[in-house]
């Protein structure tokens, strides 16, 4: 799925440790179409890989069924902590690459891992660009725990800057539609827009 000489798909880790204050807290369990946002993310990830886990701030934060829960080694650092958990998980599973996605991105492309893997080539990171916006929290990473540990030890926390330092290829997503497939559900307005999108999609007959 990632390279002809490596048929194993990348590990996929869902970042679900944010507090979600703008949406009133507990973002992973907010309902969209009658299902928690986390359930949408798990469904998408499971369709792309047999190696999936959920990164959280601390034990007991959420339930993820039978999936492994990866607790932040250093809570409060944001998505970079989730990436550290993702690197450790992927390495333990023998996967050289990991796709880190947010729990609040319910419309991510189902061929995301495949397309990013095809673009990775000699780079260490493949990052989508959709509608002019970089998407570091939907990027495919080659696991490099030492480089990430050094980066975090310097007090740095930006996924985008780490990707740039590692060597990133940007993958343009040209699909058009009413809603960006990389849209984040960060607040009530975004959740309402996503609900409307689902309702419209449900009423549109298949061609």
LOZALUM-231428 format. One line per field, with one value per residue: residue in one letter; chain; x, y, z of N, C-alpha, C in turn. Coordinates in nm, 4 decimals. Layout:
N
resn: [A_...]
chain: [A_...]
neast: [X_...]
nnorth: [Y_...]
nup: [Z_...]
caeast: [X_...]
canorth: [Y_...]
caup: [Z_...]
ceast: [X_...]
cnorth: [Y_...]
cup: [Z_...]
REM end
This chain:
207
resn: [X_X_X_X_X_X_X_X_X_X_X_X_X_X_X_X_X_X_X_X_X_X_X_X_X_X_X_X_X_X_X_X_X_X_X_X_X_X_X_X_X_X_X_X_X_X_X_X_X_X_X_X_X_X_X_X_X_X_X_X_X_X_X_X_X_X_X_X_X_X_X_X_X_X_X_X_X_X_X_X_X_X_X_X_X_X_X_X_X_X_X_X_X_X_X_X_X_X_X_X_X_X_X_X_X_X_X_X_X_X_X_X_X_X_X_X_X_X_X_X_X_X_X_X_X_X_X_X_X_X_X_X_X_X_X_X_X_X_X_X_X_X_X_X_X_X_X_X_X_X_X_X_X_X_X_X_X_X_X_X_X_X_X_X_X_X_X_X_X_X_X_X_X_X_X_X_X_X_X_X_X_X_X_X_X_X_X_X_X_X_X_X_X_X_X_X_X_X_X_X_X_X_X_X_X_X_X]
chain: [A_A_A_A_A_A_A_A_A_A_A_A_A_A_A_A_A_A_A_A_A_A_A_A_A_A_A_A_A_A_A_A_A_A_A_A_A_A_A_A_A_A_A_A_A_A_A_A_A_A_A_A_A_A_A_A_A_A_A_A_A_A_A_A_A_A_A_A_A_A_A_A_A_A_A_A_A_A_A_A_A_A_A_A_A_A_A_A_A_A_A_A_A_A_A_A_A_A_A_A_A_A_A_A_A_A_A_A_A_A_A_A_A_A_A_A_A_A_A_A_A_A_A_A_A_A_A_A_A_A_A_A_A_A_A_A_A_A_A_A_A_A_A_A_A_A_A_A_A_A_A_A_A_A_A_A_A_A_A_A_A_A_A_A_A_A_A_A_A_A_A_A_A_A_A_A_A_A_A_A_A_A_A_A_A_A_A_A_A_A_A_A_A_A_A_A_A_A_A_A_A_A_A_A_A_A_A]
neast: [0.0825_0.2065_0.4630_0.5982_0.7842_0.7192_0.4544_0.2887_0.0429_0.0683_0.0932_-0.1878_-0.2698_-0.4992_-0.5418_-0.6688_-0.6576_-0.7023_-0.8548_-1.0780_-1.2096_-1.3387_-1.5619_-1.7021_-1.5881_-1.4835_-1.4500_-1.4031_-1.6290_-1.8450_-2.1447_-2.2013_-2.4139_-2.5434_-2.3430_-2.0376_-1.7678_-1.5192_-1.5819_-1.6319_-1.3731_-1.2337_-1.3576_-1.2803_-0.9994_-0.9693_-1.0469_-0.8287_-0.6025_-0.4629_-0.3609_-0.4167_-0.4522_-0.5369_-0.4525_-0.4311_-0.4731_-0.4535_-0.4948_-0.8194_-0.9512_-1.1156_-1.3228_-1.2273_-1.3099_-1.1763_-0.9344_-0.5889_-0.5023_-0.3067_-0.1209_-0.0259_0.3156_0.4119_0.1883_-0.0165_0.1297_0.0179_-0.0549_0.2017_0.2748_0.1016_0.2086_0.4533_0.3645_0.2503_0.4740_0.6126_0.4275_0.4002_0.6642_0.6835_0.5074_0.6332_0.6053_0.7229_0.6216_0.3802_0.0518_-0.0837_-0.3839_-0.6570_-0.9159_-1.1276_-1.1836_-1.3930_-1.4385_-1.2207_-1.0275_-1.0693_-0.8630_-0.6373_-0.3991_-0.2872_-0.2405_-0.0685_0.1399_0.2302_0.3450_0.5517_0.8186_1.1520_1.1317_1.0720_0.8304_0.4958_0.2682_-0.0658_-0.2118_-0.4786_-0.7096_-0.5386_-0.4368_-0.2063_-0.1878_-0.0859_-0.1793_-0.2720_-0.0891_0.1565_0.4151_0.7579_0.8878_1.0875_1.2137_1.4267_1.4954_1.2560_1.2395_1.4620_1.3788_1.1503_1.2736_1.3986_1.2023_1.0245_0.7136_0.5635_0.4033_0.4196_0.6648_0.8413_0.7989_0.8962_1.1658_1.2380_1.2056_0.9858_0.7262_0.4787_0.1445_-0.0879_-0.4365_-0.6864_-0.9579_-1.2926_-1.5767_-1.8607_-1.7700_-1.4572_-1.2524_-1.0696_-1.1633_-1.1872_-1.3676_-1.4156_-1.5777_-1.9166_-2.0447_-1.9028_-1.9644_-2.2388_-2.2371_-2.1155_-2.3099_-2.5158_-2.3961_-2.3771_-2.6495_-2.7311_-2.5774_-2.6905_-2.9394_-2.8846_-2.9097_-2.7337_-2.5105]
nnorth: [-0.1211_0.1157_0.1070_-0.0740_-0.2684_-0.3023_-0.4294_-0.3897_-0.1839_0.1539_0.2195_0.3634_0.6346_0.7876_1.1074_1.2047_1.3540_1.6207_1.8932_2.0210_2.2696_2.4736_2.3556_2.2848_2.0867_1.7372_1.6483_1.4089_1.2486_1.3879_1.4040_1.3186_1.2818_1.1026_0.9450_0.9159_1.1475_1.0219_0.7609_0.7865_0.8503_0.6184_0.4294_0.5211_0.4969_0.2194_0.1213_0.1659_0.0581_-0.2176_-0.1721_0.0108_0.2743_0.4817_0.7997_0.9563_1.1964_1.0947_0.7935_0.6493_0.8624_0.8415_0.5905_0.3373_0.1050_-0.1992_-0.1019_-0.0045_0.2301_0.5109_0.6805_1.0199_1.0905_1.3268_1.5207_1.7963_1.9134_1.9207_1.8254_1.7286_1.5563_1.3482_1.2614_1.1631_0.9461_0.8045_0.7425_0.5711_0.3630_0.2689_0.1828_-0.0244_-0.2003_-0.2743_-0.1181_0.0963_0.3431_0.5944_0.7164_1.0006_1.1175_1.3468_1.3201_1.4699_1.4924_1.3992_1.3506_1.2643_1.1576_0.8255_0.7067_0.8142_0.7221_0.5606_0.7376_0.9276_0.7602_0.6809_0.9144_0.9597_0.8499_0.9441_1.1086_1.2116_1.2807_1.3022_1.5373_1.6458_1.9056_2.1092_2.3074_2.5229_2.5060_2.3744_2.0461_1.9274_1.7565_1.5347_1.3878_1.1656_0.9916_0.8966_0.6885_0.8249_0.8202_0.9203_1.1700_1.3071_1.3060_1.4646_1.7055_1.7685_1.7919_2.0329_2.2065_2.2546_2.2388_2.2377_2.0644_2.1164_2.2529_2.0545_1.8639_2.0039_2.0267_1.7604_1.6879_1.7247_1.6340_1.7934_1.7205_1.7865_1.8201_1.7989_1.7686_1.8869_2.0304_2.0786_2.0748_2.0844_1.7992_1.7716_1.9109_2.0376_1.9653_2.1930_2.3603_2.4494_2.5559_2.4480_2.1820_2.1828_2.2494_2.0219_1.8319_1.9181_1.8693_1.5894_1.5263_1.6263_1.4649_1.2176_1.2460_1.2660_1.0888_0.7900_0.7705]
nup: [0.0000_0.0594_-0.0605_-0.3403_-0.2553_0.0054_0.1257_0.3422_0.4911_0.6225_0.9774_1.1427_1.3371_1.5457_1.6518_1.9491_2.1756_2.2340_2.4160_2.3171_2.3630_2.2220_2.1216_2.3345_2.4874_2.5288_2.2577_2.0925_2.1376_2.0499_1.8637_1.5254_1.2681_1.4292_1.5359_1.7257_1.6699_1.6885_1.6147_1.3416_1.2557_1.3263_1.1619_0.9088_0.9295_0.9733_0.7305_0.5784_0.6905_0.8760_1.1171_1.3704_1.6078_1.8934_2.0030_2.3155_2.5875_2.8478_3.0424_3.0475_2.9403_2.7083_2.5464_2.3183_2.2037_2.0962_2.0208_2.0661_2.3203_2.3272_2.5492_2.6114_2.6524_2.7435_2.8500_2.7359_2.5353_2.2895_1.9448_1.8772_2.0763_2.0283_1.7882_1.8758_2.0274_1.8179_1.6577_1.8345_1.8616_1.5939_1.5472_1.7331_1.6214_1.3964_1.1697_0.9274_0.8648_0.9509_0.9598_1.0804_1.1999_1.2694_1.5186_1.4544_1.1867_0.9865_0.7154_0.5708_0.2865_0.1603_0.0329_0.1327_0.2694_0.0714_-0.1464_-0.0323_0.0379_-0.2130_-0.2967_-0.1229_-0.1561_-0.1681_0.0475_0.3922_0.4939_0.3829_0.2992_0.2833_0.0805_0.0763_-0.0842_-0.0689_0.1885_0.4194_0.5590_0.8243_1.0223_0.8953_0.7750_0.6311_0.7833_0.7929_1.0344_1.2838_1.5614_1.7124_1.5949_1.6396_1.9199_1.9814_1.8689_2.0230_2.2704_2.2432_2.2994_2.1016_1.9142_1.6828_1.4300_1.1570_1.1290_1.2127_1.0160_0.7956_0.8661_0.8586_0.5945_0.3589_0.1308_-0.0539_-0.1165_-0.3455_-0.3157_-0.5290_-0.5432_-0.5702_-0.4080_-0.1892_0.0686_0.2287_0.2178_0.4186_0.6303_0.9633_1.2607_1.4668_1.6168_1.7178_1.4935_1.2784_1.3201_1.2733_1.0029_0.9009_0.9628_0.7948_0.5518_0.5556_0.5557_0.3091_0.1393_0.1955_0.0824_-0.1818_-0.4765_-0.5702_-0.8487]
caeast: [0.0000_0.2924_0.5673_0.5923_0.8658_0.6669_0.3100_0.2120_0.0006_0.1251_0.0093_-0.2665_-0.3001_-0.5992_-0.5153_-0.7955_-0.6236_-0.7335_-0.9653_-1.1952_-1.2800_-1.4251_-1.6855_-1.7644_-1.5206_-1.5127_-1.4696_-1.4138_-1.7600_-1.9511_-2.2158_-2.2202_-2.4938_-2.5794_-2.2265_-1.9277_-1.6629_-1.4153_-1.6276_-1.6083_-1.2292_-1.1940_-1.4063_-1.1932_-0.8662_-0.9760_-1.0614_-0.7012_-0.4919_-0.4938_-0.2797_-0.4783_-0.4553_-0.5898_-0.3664_-0.5092_-0.3935_-0.4321_-0.5784_-0.9551_-1.0095_-1.2231_-1.3261_-1.1993_-1.3354_-1.0620_-0.8123_-0.4953_-0.5009_-0.1696_-0.1244_0.0823_0.4272_0.4218_0.0592_-0.0194_0.2158_-0.0586_-0.0421_0.3365_0.2752_0.0348_0.3030_0.5505_0.2956_0.2331_0.6035_0.6420_0.3342_0.4371_0.7901_0.6551_0.4331_0.7165_0.5637_0.8176_0.5509_0.2565_-0.0370_-0.1480_-0.5029_-0.7335_-1.0463_-1.2300_-1.1783_-1.4783_-1.4541_-1.0913_-1.0334_-1.0445_-0.7383_-0.5354_-0.2733_-0.2331_-0.1903_0.0483_0.2471_0.2826_0.4211_0.6566_0.9438_1.2712_1.1053_1.0355_0.6920_0.4081_0.1645_-0.1662_-0.2449_-0.6152_-0.7631_-0.4344_-0.3991_-0.1280_-0.2598_0.0120_-0.2468_-0.3248_0.0316_0.2215_0.5502_0.8516_0.9163_1.2226_1.1930_1.5389_1.4807_1.1412_1.2757_1.5514_1.2966_1.0679_1.3634_1.4310_1.0850_0.9447_0.5873_0.4922_0.4114_0.4604_0.8087_0.9137_0.7906_0.9880_1.3025_1.2618_1.2037_0.8452_0.6705_0.3403_0.0586_-0.2055_-0.5654_-0.7574_-1.1015_-1.3792_-1.7018_-1.9127_-1.6961_-1.3192_-1.2409_-0.9808_-1.2244_-1.1863_-1.4864_-1.3575_-1.6766_-2.0546_-2.0792_-1.8444_-2.0406_-2.3662_-2.2081_-2.0905_-2.4399_-2.5865_-2.3295_-2.4202_-2.7901_-2.7371_-2.5204_-2.7850_-3.0531_-2.8399_-2.9075_-2.6078_-2.5111]
canorth: [0.0000_0.2333_0.0906_-0.2076_-0.3631_-0.3087_-0.4368_-0.3568_-0.0437_0.2216_0.2312_0.4871_0.6758_0.8942_1.2004_1.2345_1.4021_1.7628_1.9203_2.0619_2.3740_2.5551_2.2835_2.2527_1.9746_1.5989_1.6479_1.2785_1.1837_1.4708_1.3247_1.3632_1.1782_1.0046_0.8663_0.9994_1.1814_0.9198_0.6442_0.8165_0.8418_0.4775_0.3628_0.5624_0.4383_0.0739_0.0917_0.1904_-0.0121_-0.3196_-0.1360_0.1381_0.3053_0.6139_0.8734_1.0336_1.2657_1.0127_0.6741_0.6739_0.9815_0.7980_0.4495_0.3182_-0.0337_-0.2891_-0.0380_0.0411_0.3711_0.5558_0.7986_1.1156_1.0847_1.4625_1.5852_1.9416_1.9633_1.9262_1.7149_1.6719_1.4428_1.2389_1.2094_1.0815_0.8203_0.7355_0.6863_0.4583_0.2554_0.2142_0.1108_-0.1490_-0.2884_-0.3042_-0.0396_0.2072_0.4677_0.6113_0.8248_1.0612_1.1942_1.3987_1.2578_1.5669_1.5047_1.2865_1.3345_1.2389_1.0649_0.6854_0.6646_0.9065_0.6522_0.5132_0.8489_0.9851_0.6621_0.6850_1.0386_0.9715_0.8277_0.9654_1.2060_1.1547_1.3180_1.3415_1.6182_1.6970_2.0471_2.1147_2.4434_2.6170_2.4904_2.2569_1.9600_1.8459_1.6551_1.4304_1.3581_1.0343_1.0136_0.7880_0.6889_0.8642_0.8562_1.0003_1.3071_1.3691_1.3282_1.5817_1.8225_1.7990_1.8332_2.1731_2.2855_2.2778_2.1656_2.2518_1.9529_2.1678_2.2817_1.9281_1.8052_2.0786_1.9897_1.6221_1.6750_1.6981_1.6552_1.8376_1.6497_1.8685_1.7535_1.8846_1.7438_1.9996_1.9906_2.1788_2.0711_2.0394_1.6675_1.7808_2.0035_2.0032_2.0024_2.2601_2.4326_2.4118_2.5949_2.3472_2.0584_2.2014_2.2425_1.8814_1.7646_1.9553_1.7991_1.4498_1.5192_1.6464_1.3459_1.1090_1.2685_1.2651_0.9510_0.7436_0.7683]
caup: [0.0000_0.0616_-0.1608_-0.3974_-0.1799_0.1420_0.1045_0.4614_0.4999_0.7392_1.0966_1.1475_1.4747_1.5524_1.7617_2.0156_2.3091_2.2552_2.5088_2.2406_2.4372_2.1343_2.0921_2.4620_2.5514_2.4870_2.1128_2.0261_2.1544_1.9915_1.7643_1.3876_1.2058_1.5307_1.5764_1.7740_1.5739_1.6940_1.5391_1.2002_1.2316_1.3353_1.0414_0.7982_0.9491_0.9586_0.5880_0.5119_0.7549_0.9768_1.2339_1.4088_1.7505_1.9274_2.0958_2.4121_2.6891_2.9670_3.0505_3.0939_2.8771_2.6204_2.5099_2.1763_2.1715_2.1106_1.9718_2.1689_2.3577_2.3472_2.6370_2.5916_2.7461_2.7990_2.8229_2.7266_2.4281_2.1658_1.8484_1.8693_2.1689_1.9574_1.6899_1.9497_2.0559_1.6900_1.6195_1.9226_1.8272_1.4640_1.5624_1.8059_1.5317_1.2813_1.0530_0.9121_0.8367_1.0268_0.9205_1.1972_1.1616_1.3812_1.5428_1.4138_1.0406_0.9478_0.5710_0.5080_0.1737_0.1944_-0.0301_0.1833_0.2953_-0.0555_-0.2275_0.0331_0.0274_-0.3496_-0.3136_-0.0212_-0.2285_-0.0882_0.1545_0.5222_0.5242_0.2727_0.3628_0.1904_0.0711_0.0248_-0.0937_-0.0294_0.3286_0.4549_0.6525_0.8978_1.1025_0.8070_0.6986_0.6436_0.8352_0.8189_1.1782_1.3247_1.7022_1.7634_1.5467_1.7060_2.0603_1.9840_1.8365_2.1401_2.3788_2.2212_2.3344_1.9806_1.9164_1.5571_1.3358_1.0266_1.1321_1.2194_0.8822_0.7098_0.9034_0.8198_0.4487_0.3299_-0.0028_-0.0422_-0.2114_-0.3720_-0.3254_-0.6239_-0.5430_-0.5382_-0.3452_-0.0971_0.1947_0.2195_0.2808_0.5345_0.7258_1.1050_1.3375_1.5832_1.6961_1.6894_1.3568_1.1894_1.3391_1.2039_0.8601_0.8693_0.9672_0.6730_0.4423_0.5616_0.5171_0.1638_0.0763_0.2129_-0.0065_-0.3216_-0.5282_-0.6287_-0.9954]
ceast: [0.0860_0.4024_0.5581_0.6706_0.8229_0.5148_0.2266_0.1684_0.0664_0.0353_-0.0700_-0.3006_-0.3924_-0.5706_-0.6476_-0.7731_-0.6562_-0.8533_-1.0915_-1.2777_-1.3764_-1.5573_-1.7550_-1.7056_-1.5628_-1.5368_-1.4844_-1.5518_-1.8752_-2.0139_-2.2254_-2.2949_-2.5292_-2.4653_-2.1163_-1.8268_-1.5535_-1.4545_-1.6075_-1.4597_-1.1816_-1.2372_-1.3161_-1.0568_-0.8668_-0.9912_-0.9285_-0.5840_-0.5438_-0.4232_-0.3209_-0.4759_-0.5077_-0.4986_-0.4516_-0.4161_-0.3555_-0.5274_-0.7161_-1.0225_-1.1300_-1.2180_-1.3037_-1.2188_-1.2129_-0.9306_-0.7204_-0.5112_-0.3577_-0.1719_-0.0027_0.1913_0.4445_0.2928_0.0725_0.0664_0.1425_-0.0291_0.0977_0.3493_0.2088_0.1278_0.4081_0.4892_0.2810_0.3626_0.6356_0.5543_0.3748_0.5651_0.7671_0.5837_0.5130_0.6739_0.6563_0.7521_0.4228_0.1811_-0.1062_-0.2637_-0.5745_-0.8665_-1.1596_-1.2289_-1.2618_-1.4878_-1.3218_-1.1047_-0.9996_-0.9212_-0.6210_-0.4007_-0.2070_-0.1702_-0.0681_0.1668_0.3114_0.3707_0.5446_0.7962_1.0637_1.2537_1.0722_0.8919_0.6195_0.2870_0.0635_-0.1743_-0.3821_-0.6671_-0.6656_-0.3864_-0.3198_-0.2020_-0.1608_-0.0523_-0.3252_-0.2104_0.0820_0.3685_0.6317_0.8925_1.0634_1.2124_1.3044_1.5255_1.3663_1.1717_1.3660_1.4727_1.2131_1.1541_1.4045_1.3142_0.9945_0.8193_0.5115_0.5122_0.4658_0.6108_0.8904_0.9131_0.8885_1.1330_1.3367_1.2756_1.0665_0.8146_0.5232_0.2571_-0.0705_-0.3305_-0.6573_-0.9085_-1.1796_-1.5091_-1.7447_-1.8309_-1.5556_-1.3084_-1.1506_-1.0370_-1.2195_-1.3171_-1.4378_-1.4593_-1.8170_-2.0960_-2.0259_-1.9192_-2.1741_-2.3468_-2.1852_-2.2202_-2.5189_-2.5278_-2.3719_-2.5641_-2.8066_-2.6865_-2.6180_-2.9040_-3.0166_-2.8333_-2.7740_-2.6207_-2.4565]
cnorth: [0.1261_0.2259_-0.0508_-0.3105_-0.3730_-0.3093_-0.3987_-0.2106_0.0231_0.2025_0.3613_0.5155_0.7968_0.9804_1.2444_1.2913_1.5475_1.7824_1.9662_2.1706_2.4539_2.4869_2.2386_2.1332_1.8400_1.5873_1.5083_1.2141_1.2709_1.3963_1.3955_1.2515_1.0668_0.9178_0.9592_1.0292_1.0752_0.7965_0.6646_0.7999_0.6966_0.4021_0.3945_0.4954_0.2884_0.0318_0.1040_0.1126_-0.1149_-0.2892_0.0039_0.1536_0.4472_0.6783_0.9641_1.1032_1.1725_0.8940_0.7104_0.7928_0.9450_0.6467_0.4384_0.1726_-0.1194_-0.2266_0.0020_0.1911_0.4098_0.6848_0.8875_1.0968_1.2192_1.5366_1.7368_1.9983_1.9695_1.8087_1.6543_1.5532_1.3222_1.1782_1.1222_0.9457_0.7373_0.6704_0.5625_0.3379_0.1890_0.1320_-0.0237_-0.2506_-0.3251_-0.2321_0.0811_0.3426_0.4728_0.7331_0.8749_1.1468_1.2432_1.3261_1.3456_1.5922_1.3916_1.2598_1.3096_1.1385_0.9221_0.6301_0.7510_0.8365_0.6089_0.6269_0.9141_0.8898_0.6628_0.8068_1.0456_0.9563_0.8512_1.0640_1.1350_1.1848_1.3487_1.4104_1.6678_1.8492_2.0543_2.2574_2.5462_2.6036_2.3615_2.1790_1.8703_1.7376_1.5589_1.3821_1.2170_1.0571_0.8858_0.7981_0.7218_0.9150_0.9439_1.1460_1.3777_1.3981_1.4505_1.7107_1.8649_1.8492_1.9797_2.2656_2.3138_2.1904_2.1689_2.1296_1.9998_2.1926_2.1525_1.8597_1.8729_2.0400_1.8483_1.6053_1.6297_1.7184_1.6897_1.7759_1.7294_1.7809_1.8417_1.8642_1.8688_1.9466_2.0972_2.1869_2.0175_1.9020_1.6670_1.8743_1.9488_2.0464_2.0628_2.3309_2.3920_2.4455_2.4925_2.2153_2.0669_2.1929_2.0978_1.8012_1.7934_1.8826_1.6530_1.4340_1.5333_1.5227_1.2284_1.1229_1.2629_1.1221_0.9162_0.7364_0.6360]
cup: [0.0000_-0.0439_-0.2150_-0.3171_-0.0344_0.1336_0.2251_0.4590_0.6199_0.8606_1.0839_1.2930_1.4699_1.6746_1.8236_2.1553_2.3362_2.3466_2.4364_2.3075_2.3494_2.1013_2.2205_2.5333_2.4947_2.3370_2.0530_2.0350_2.1062_1.8745_1.6301_1.3161_1.3026_1.5801_1.6263_1.6633_1.5719_1.6139_1.3892_1.1664_1.2328_1.2095_0.9219_0.8088_0.9236_0.8129_0.5137_0.5702_0.8547_1.1083_1.2786_1.5603_1.7691_2.0311_2.1837_2.5106_2.8025_2.9658_3.1044_3.0289_2.7911_2.6056_2.3592_2.1354_2.1947_2.0661_2.0869_2.1935_2.3930_2.4278_2.6118_2.6968_2.8153_2.7666_2.8144_2.6165_2.2942_2.0739_1.8396_1.9641_2.1046_1.8535_1.7572_1.9838_1.9290_1.6442_1.7029_1.8890_1.6966_1.4735_1.6309_1.7187_1.4063_1.1541_1.0407_0.8903_0.9192_0.9745_1.0474_1.1496_1.2862_1.3970_1.4920_1.2634_0.9785_0.7980_0.4989_0.3934_0.2166_0.1246_0.0165_0.2009_0.1649_-0.1354_-0.1645_0.0240_-0.1093_-0.3717_-0.2243_-0.0814_-0.1360_0.0258_0.2857_0.5615_0.3937_0.3342_0.2591_0.1945_0.0056_0.0312_-0.0386_0.1138_0.3489_0.5634_0.7281_0.9833_1.0137_0.7192_0.7265_0.6776_0.8320_0.9663_1.2034_1.4681_1.7570_1.7223_1.6174_1.8524_2.0728_1.9608_1.9580_2.2555_2.3659_2.2576_2.2167_1.9829_1.7836_1.4675_1.2013_1.0235_1.1394_1.0831_0.7872_0.7378_0.8578_0.6689_0.4039_0.1823_0.0153_-0.1541_-0.2283_-0.3856_-0.4081_-0.6227_-0.5043_-0.4792_-0.2477_0.0309_0.1710_0.2866_0.4032_0.6426_0.8681_1.1697_1.4685_1.6719_1.6522_1.5470_1.2573_1.2000_1.2665_1.0524_0.8167_0.8689_0.8394_0.5530_0.4381_0.5141_0.3665_0.0902_0.0841_0.1176_-0.1536_-0.3732_-0.5898_-0.7814_-1.0471]
REM end
